[in-house]
Amino acid sequence: MAEKNTTTFESIMLDLRAGKYAPVYILMGEESYYIDKITDFIAENALKEEERDFNQTIVFGADVTSNQIADMARRFPMMAERQVVIVKEAQNIKNWERLEKYFENPVKSTVLVLCHKNGSIDARKKIVSKASAVGVVFESKKKRDYELPSFIEFYLKTNGHATIDNKSAQMIADHIGADLSRLTSELDKLILSLPENDRRVTPEIVEQRIGVSKDFNAFELRSAIINRNVLKANTILNYFNNNPKAGNAYMLVPMLFSYFQNLLIAYYTPKPQTDDAVARWLDLRGGWAAKDYMTGMRNYSGVKVMQIISKIRETDAKSKGLDNPNTPVGELLRELIFFILH
């Protein structure tokens, strides 16, 4: 059986690949990618193909009660070591009481998987504590924007023996965002397109394969703003105005908010404010990742950063129609960039 404290995706997968299955899994959270990965592995590997017809049950939370799920879980396998019961969209289960009782004495030959998406169960509820006492409770959290480049780098290395530079990783992260299912799908296509004798991902390859301009993209706009390069920022904005798919307010405003929010936090880094100290304070991968914040602190005062964050919030609200009867979204973005740079 898996260890009770197996709460990370990597450690859960390590146990599963070793053939260690817990009797109960509660997989919950906003990020469906990890929930699906764990569930798919169990569905494809816990039983042999010829055992699945009689020993694998997949249902949806809206179609069953907790009583029915508990009854399914109490069945014994037919001519197999175990049975698997997977409940998808478990957030639609109306009453957990019967399952709480089942968790007090789960059947060891059953692997019960509850996939609770679009949010997590309150950790104070009995269902969570009882499940964690006998099995695995895992919360799948959304990746934050600054975590995406390292995720991309690790995914390419692990799944494609490929390397990627910092700019290319940031270009992909900015263009695709934090939807890991979509992101990994694009990375899989990228891996397949790389020749066997050259597994490097460069800005030119990202431009060719994913369709992000290596010169006019969110990464370059962010860099221009950090360095207060007015000409370059306006050149990129003009490109976006003519190529809306390359960059728009709905993609760029969250990116700018994330940067300036972290920049404000960077001001509170304990002295001395070195690259490594700022990186540790912001939980970045290393000193090199803090250089943009060191530059930002030189180019923007703390007061200006607070004003920028307020302006970003105002722009975000207006871009969604709040107190904005007729100003186009592109014009709102141009006003925001002007405010930041001047």
Protein Blocks (a to p, Z undefined) as FASTA:
>chain_A
ZZfklmbfklmmmmmmnopacfbdcdedjblklmmmmmmmmmmmmpcfklmmmmcccddf
klpcfklmmmmmmpccehiabdcdddehkllpmblklmmmmmmmccfkbccddddehiac
dfkbmklmmmmmmmccdddddddfklmmmmmmmmmmmmnopacdfklmmmmmmmnomalk
lmmmmmmmmmmmpcfklccdcfklmmmmnopafklcfklmmmmmmnopaklmmmmmmmmm
mmmmlocfklmmmmmmmmmmmmmmmmmpccdddfklmmmmnopabfklmmmmmmmmmmpc
fklmmmmmmmmmmmmmmmnopapaklcfklmmmmmmmmmmZZ
